[in-house]
Every structure is written in C-alpha cells, then in structure tokens.
C-alpha cells in the first residue's frame, strides 16, 4: 500500500519539502515524526523508537496505551486536516495535534497522507 501511494504521489514523497514535527507528552522522546509537503498535499511519517524503555515483554508490539498523552503537533496552517493512514486505510481528522496512541493502535508507526487547509 505504501509503495503504491509513493508511486502515485511521487512529487510529494520524493521532492516534497521536509518539515520536522514536534512531539509532546510523557513518551515524546520515544517518537520521531516528520512531514513532506508539496503544494497542499502532506505526508506525515511517525515512528516509535527506544522500545526497551517502553516494555520488557517482547512477544508483542507495545500496546497503544503505553504512549499515554504523547502527541505529534500539526503545523497550525495545516490544521484541521483530514488524513488517511496509508497502511490501514483509516481516516483521521487532525486538529493542532494527533495522539500517538491513536496512530499506533495496530503497529508502532504510521504514514498519513492528505490535504492541508492552506
């Protein structure tokens, strides 16, 4: 799914402007997030890191609840944005931030694509 989307929106993924995204909350250091922007199209990539700080049982992925109040901040001029999780097909409406626990319900990474407000 991700490779198909990348081919379909080559300008966004290959040449879009790189925008680092801030994180906040109790597990902010355990998340890395950035976006690409081309015209009004945006792609947010969010991934977990430093998993040894989150749990000791490695038979499963970290539960969504481990991310607590951690959030990724969305640039003000983009919000609200309706984004699609490329990997799950789920639609998300994002305001000034999106909760990592919502993004990581199934897996500890997400790629969201959509159109910015401005």
C-alpha positions as CSV (number, residue, x, y, z in Angstrom):
1,X,0.0,0.0,0.0
2,X,2.8,2.4,0.9
3,X,4.8,1.8,-2.2
4,X,1.7,2.2,-4.4
5,X,1.0,5.5,-2.7
6,X,4.6,6.6,-3.1
7,X,4.4,5.9,-6.8
8,X,1.1,7.7,-7.1
9,X,2.3,10.8,-5.3
10,X,5.9,10.8,-6.4
11,X,6.3,14.6,-6.1
12,X,5.1,14.6,-2.5
13,X,7.4,11.8,-1.3
14,X,10.5,12.4,-3.4
15,X,10.6,16.2,-3.7
16,X,8.2,17.5,-1.0
17,X,9.7,19.9,1.5
18,X,10.9,18.3,4.7
19,X,9.2,19.5,7.8
20,X,10.3,18.2,11.2
21,X,7.3,17.7,13.6
22,X,7.4,18.4,17.3
23,X,6.2,15.8,19.8
24,X,4.8,16.4,23.3
25,X,3.8,14.3,26.3
26,X,5.3,11.6,28.5
27,X,6.8,9.5,25.7
28,X,7.8,12.3,23.4
29,X,11.4,11.1,23.2
30,X,10.2,7.7,22.1
31,X,8.6,9.1,18.9
32,X,10.2,10.6,15.8
33,X,7.9,12.5,13.3
34,X,8.3,14.4,10.2
35,X,6.3,15.5,7.2
36,X,6.7,16.1,3.5
37,X,4.7,18.9,1.8
38,X,4.2,19.5,-1.9
39,X,1.7,22.2,-2.7
40,X,-1.3,21.4,-0.4
41,X,-0.5,17.7,-0.2
42,X,1.1,16.5,3.0
43,X,2.5,13.2,4.2
44,X,3.2,12.6,7.9
45,X,5.5,9.8,9.0
46,X,5.5,8.9,12.7
47,X,7.5,6.0,14.2
48,X,8.2,4.8,17.7
49,X,11.8,4.3,19.0
50,X,13.7,3.3,22.1
51,X,11.3,0.4,22.7
52,X,13.4,-1.0,25.5
53,X,12.2,2.0,27.6
54,X,8.6,1.1,27.0
55,X,8.3,-2.6,27.9
56,X,10.1,-5.7,28.8
57,X,7.9,-8.3,27.1
58,X,9.0,-8.6,23.5
59,X,6.4,-11.3,22.5
60,X,4.1,-8.4,21.3
61,X,4.3,-4.9,20.0
62,X,3.8,-2.1,22.5
63,X,0.2,-1.6,23.4
64,X,-1.4,1.7,22.3
65,X,-1.8,2.6,26.0
66,X,2.0,2.8,26.5
67,X,2.1,6.1,24.6
68,X,-0.1,7.8,27.2
69,X,-0.6,11.5,26.5
70,X,2.1,11.6,23.7
71,X,1.1,13.6,20.7
72,X,2.5,14.9,17.4
73,X,1.9,18.6,16.7
74,X,0.5,19.5,13.4
75,X,1.6,22.9,11.9
76,X,-1.1,25.5,12.6
77,X,-1.5,26.4,8.9
78,X,-2.3,22.7,8.0
79,X,-5.0,22.1,10.6
80,X,-7.6,20.9,10.5
81,X,-6.6,18.2,8.0
82,X,-8.3,15.0,7.0
83,X,-5.6,12.4,6.7
84,X,-5.6,8.8,5.6
85,X,-3.4,6.2,7.3
86,X,-1.8,4.7,4.2
87,X,-1.2,1.4,5.9
88,X,-4.6,0.8,7.4
89,X,-6.9,2.9,5.2
90,X,-8.4,4.6,8.3
91,X,-9.4,8.3,8.0
92,X,-8.3,10.7,10.7
93,X,-9.4,14.3,11.3
94,X,-6.4,16.1,12.9
95,X,-6.6,19.4,14.6
96,X,-3.4,21.0,16.1
97,X,-2.2,17.6,17.2
98,X,-2.8,13.9,16.9
99,X,-2.4,11.4,19.7
100,X,0.3,8.8,19.2
101,X,-1.9,6.1,20.9
102,X,-4.5,6.6,18.2
103,X,-1.9,6.3,15.4
104,X,-0.2,3.3,16.9
105,X,-3.3,1.2,17.7
106,X,-2.1,-1.6,15.4
107,X,1.6,-1.0,14.9
108,X,4.2,1.5,16.2
109,X,4.4,3.5,13.1
110,X,2.1,5.4,10.7
111,X,2.2,7.2,7.4
112,X,-0.7,9.7,6.9
113,X,-1.4,11.4,3.7
114,X,-3.9,14.2,3.0
115,X,-4.5,17.8,2.0
116,X,-3.6,20.7,4.2
117,X,-6.0,23.5,4.9
118,X,-3.6,26.1,3.4
